[in-house]
Amino acid sequence: MGPKGVVGLAGALIVVLLVLSSVYIIPETHRGVLLRFGELVETDIQAGIHFKVPVIDQVREFDIRVLTMDLPSRQYLTVEKKPLDVDSYIAWKIRDVDQFYRATGGDEFRAQSLLASRVDNGLRDEFGIRTMVEVVSGQRDELMHTLRDRVNQTAQSEFGIEVLDIRVKAIEFPGQVSENVYRRMATEREKLAQEFRSRGRELAEGIRADADRQRTVILAEAFAQSEETRGEGDGEAARIYADAYGSNADFYSFYRSLQAYRNTFMSKDDIMVIDSNSAFMKFLNDPQGAQ
């Protein structure tokens, strides 16, 4: 190959390199800006194949998909001046590439720093006008929506960024506060337990007193019924004795005497002295003669 062929080949190669360096492709998930000597000449370049001036022009690409950023744990004070440790995150995306580049220089880390600062100030303001109960449960969703709308308005107007969501992942008490809350909760539970025990003792005493009262009433009624039954029995016995006495007075008198003797001489050591001339001794010596 002669000198002219080498020059022609070199020229063709240079032309190919110039053509290749003048073509660039923007992916579907990105948007671009075109810089010429560092100056912004074209913004919001859509996805597809585009051309630029080699060497002179420079292309910057930016991801327009939804991005998330975890914020470092921060401590905020509620309206009662109670500290809370808060973990949160942001979901955001680039809405206006031109404004984003002018505000941040195309630096994503700078954009995240600016967003984190706005969210930090917003959380401090929102926590500062609410009680601990409200930020933990009662108005947590309202707080997030209010903060998102507020930060989104600022981010779009200043940075070309749309804030899609701001969420609090966790709210915790600082170490010392957690211990104080735990002690207070334990004291409250102990007080409640004491109250329940006191009510239980009062109820038990009432039940015991009512049982004693019922026992006394039952015993009194049983005693009265037994006395009434005993009186009826004594009356019936007296009537039977009277009928027996009326039918055979001598036998009844004899029977009563035997009962008296038996009751009198209960012990083996008892001694009875009888006159030998008495009718009883005569009856014992001669039953036929006594008749």
Phi, psi and omega in degrees: 000133183277177179302323180293324179295320179295317179296319180295320179294318179296320179296319178297319180296318179296319179298316179299316180296320179295320179296315180296320181285346178268353180253136175219155183239129175262121179296164182295330183271006184231164169228158185229167173229150181248126180247138176234114186056034179085352180265141181284119182245339179209136183232167177051049178287125185283171179294144178137191181266133182222168182237152179215167177276120182302145176072315184284316185267150177225139183248134173244134181248146181226135179286125181257009177285169180289128180245151178238152180217122175278128179270146177295151180298132180234157179250129180233153179258136175278180180296337177273008181066033177261127182282143176224136175271125188238129172251131183216171176215163181235139169248124186212167174206161179282124180260318181237105184297320181299309181293322178300315182292318181294326183277328186242355184070018181077013182267111181295323179295322177295321178297316179296322178296318179295318178296316181300321179296316180295319180292320180300314178295321180294317178297319179299317180293316183291320178292327184290345180251010182232156176279169180297319180296321182293318182284335181279320185222306192301310185238029184294314180295319179298320178300315182294318180294317179298315181294318180300313180298321182293312181291323180297319179298315179293317184294321180291319183286331184257325188240354184071027182247137175258124177268114184274326183198146171228123184231142173267118181280323183204143174233120183228156174279145170300162186309307183295319180295322179299319179295318179295317179297319179297316179296319179295318178296319178296319178296317180296319179293322178295320178297318179295320178296319177298320179296317179295318178296320179297316177297322179296319178296317178298318179294319179296317178297320177297317179295318180296318179296320179294322178295318178297320179297316179296322178298316180297318180296316181296316178298319180295317179294322178294318179297317179296320180293321179294320178296321178294318178294319179297318178298319178295321178295317179297320179295319179293321178296318179298321180294319179295317178299318181296319179295319179295319180295322180290331181279330180207089186293323181294314180296320181295322179294322178293318179297321179292325178294318178297320179296321179294318178297317182295320179290330183283317184257064179283328184265151178290343182275354181287142182235135177246127180258122184238137177291129183295339180266007182283161182297329181293317179293323178295324179292322179291324181283325183213085181300325183286321181291327182293331179287000000 
